[in-house]
Amino acid sequence: MPVAWVLILSSFLFSVGIYGVLARRNAVLVLMSIELMLNAANINFVVFNLLLHSISYIGQVFALFIITIAAAELGVGLAIVILIFRNRSTVSIDEVSLMKW
Amino acid sequence: MQQVVFGIVAALIVFAAVRLVTTRNLVHGALYLLAVLAGAAILFLLFLAEFVAWVQVLVYIGAVVVLLLFGLMLTRAPIGNMALDSQTRPLAAVVSLAIFGITSTIVWKTFKGQTVHFSKPNTVDTLGRAIFSQYVLPFEIVSVVLLAALVGAVVLARKEE
């Protein structure tokens, strides 16, 4: 199977994630789009592991690390979103502009 | 055979991802994210990464989607039609299309003609040996990072006395 197909699929997934981060207003939806981008990276790592026939399985190990970091990121991110909601009763990113220059 | 499975799963992933960033209903968005993650898990199985696929099912589909649904409900997000998109939407579409065009062109030019050969699947045994011998230090560091994130999330979300 041509490896370029898989890479183009994951780059599509990554661009959709970028669109979601830029165009969505709800903070939870932005977090979901970040998960899309991380998954695109994971697909790339796994398919490169297969392409290079890595004996040390570095690609799969790295995908596992990315899944772990994604879980940590989502936990902290949701805690921040809930804190913002508690203080300002909104999760709209447009309205949280206190630190905007 | 693998190409057919890949085609079906790729169509599912593309559809669900596009619907995720365009849907007007937040809970539907979470369910489309679940479809994308399940499709990625099938791809991992297809590319002979069994353990990564099951970790994806357990951690992402089992925990992350549930956490996101809790986040949606705790923030009392208005479910239904509302302005979910910001004004930068056309600009965002241009940026993401440009990134997709550039990366896919580069990838096509670089990897044209290279094919994936499906050898025998690696077992959890070999992956576990790799993690706990060669990559044991990064593994420990990542577990400390996870613990720190857990404590940080609890401290952040706790109500102050």
Interface residues (C-beta under 8 A of the other chain):
Chain A: M1 P2 V3 A4 W5 V6 L7 I8 L9 S11 F12 L13 F14 S15 V16 G17 I18 Y19 G20 L22 A23 R24 R25 N26 A27 V28 L29 L31 M32 S33 E35 L36 N39 N42 I43 V46 V47 N49 L50 L51 H53 S56 Y57 I58 Q60 V61 A63 L64 F65 I67 T68 I69 A70 A71 A72 E73 L74 G75 V76 L78 A79 I80 V81 I82 L83 F85 R86 V91 I93 D94
Chain B: Q2 Q3 F6 A10 I13 V14 A17 V18 L20 V21 L26 G29 A30 L33 V36 L37 A40 L43 F44 F47 L48 A49 F51 V52 V55 Q56 V59 Y60 A63 V64 L67 L68 F70 G71 L72 L74 T75 R76 A77 A83 L84 D85 S86 T88 R89 L91 A92 A93 V95 S96 L97 I99 F100 T103 S104 V107 W108 F111 K112 G113 Q114 T115 V116 H117 F118 S119 N122 T126 L127 A130 I131 Q134 Y135 P138 F139 V142 S143 V145 L146 A148 A149 L150 G152 A153 V154 L156 A157 K159
